[in-house]
Amino acid sequence: MIGKKEFARTRLELEARRDLAFAGLVVVAFCVFLFLSISYQLVFTIYAVLSIFIFSSYLVIWSEGAGDEKHLPAPKRYPSVSIVIPSYNSKATIFRCIDACKKMEYPSPFEIIVVEDGSTDGSYELLKKEKGIRLLKNPRNMGKSCALNCGIAAAKGEVIGCVDSDTYPEKDTLLKAMKHFYEKENVGAVVVFICVNEPKTILQRIQEIEYWVSFGFFFRVIAHIDGIYVTPGPTAFYRKSVLEKLGGFDEKNLSEDLEIALRMQKMGYRIAACHDARVWTEVPSDLYRLYRQRLRWYRGGIMNMLRYSDLFFNPKHGDFGFFVLPTMLGSGFFAALFTAWTLFFWGRNLLDWISPFFFNLSGGLAAGATGIAYGLLTFQSAWILGIFSMAIWTYFLVKSFEIADEKIRARHLLPLLLLLWVYPFFIGFVFLVSYLYELFGVKYTW
């Protein structure tokens, strides 16, 4: 767990063509926003068609083998492993994390390194008494990436397992994940199935399903085309030699797990996914903490997509450059635009609906009823496309539940409804704020 602080943004040193690309995004956003003011229905229709195309592409990849279970043989030799756990004010979770790591079954040597990163909650004093770990200490709070690099430098293992202090691996995680380093040539990292630990609030239950979809269904699909674009912070495994060649984690990056994955892809390393190895992680329980988490994720995503813009539509990187990255960047970009226009559209309609009341109450009621009827008729064709897109999305949800070995129960119904109809607006709003923050150079906070 990392404390909130401001830090200097990574210098992108954008080339002229990248500056042009960013300027192009601004121009496209302005044009689309202007176009929206003329025809909201048309853009809604285009957005629905685009969603159908992307979802259909995922369906095709799924049917081509992404949905098949992989049963890899045990390797001839299991590599030695060093588990590195950065810890900052994590007294509430770090000891459960350490206990879960100690219980992992593994035939070769593995060590647990805890990097204490300037905590003020008394956790360091308790960690000094913990047996079975190597405890390192930073002189002050220097950030997660710095703590990870410190642990990597001291690690003895051939493979580095980066585990967040609020994450709990299952006992067979190492046994299952290590097989995938031998799945293909040049595998530099292996990611696992991230699940939400013991969700209690409705917001956590929404995230529980979201994680099943993201790290279950979608990771299966993009892994099938060598398209993993992030090695999730809660738990990921790396060859130490690869991390050393790459120079470790970027210590001034908001999303170090995204940046290292993009750098690995750029350098030609593969990232494999072990879908049957699970770890359980804590997630925000209230909207404010979730907002701050996602703001950091999305701002880091925008920054890193710009930083690695040379990967886009690059034949050298195949489906990763031609499909995965444009889809990821485009979905966030258009979600921000769509949210911006929706807020504008609601505000304009509210003003249009209210203004007649200032002159004539009965006229205002008639105008309001006419506006509602017109809106329902106008959106009829667009909603048909939206329903078709939603049907494909529902299929993804069903498959995600299957991957998570869960049945849809009554307790899932409300989170599912909110995930489908309310949560996307929240995500779009955070994307909108992220783009505005990046545009105006607001300082990064963690």
CORLINVEN-V923087 format. One line per field, one symbol per residue. psi: psi as a letter, one per 40 degrees, with the letter a starting at -180 (. if undefined). Layout:
psi=???
//
This chain:
psi=hhihiiihihhdfhidddddddddddddddddddddddgddddddddddddddddddddddddeedeihhgiihidhhiiihhhhhhhffddddddddddddehhheihiihhhhhffieeeddddddehieihhihidiheiddddddddddeieidhhhhhiefihiidedddddddeeediifheihiihhihhghdidddddddddddddecddddddddffeheighddhihihddddddeeaihefhdgdddddddddddeeiihihheehiihiiiieidddddddddddddddddddddfeedhfhddebdddddddddddddddddddddddddddddddddddddddedhddddddddddddddddddeddddddddddddddddddddddddefiihideedddddddddddddddddddddddddddefhiii.
//
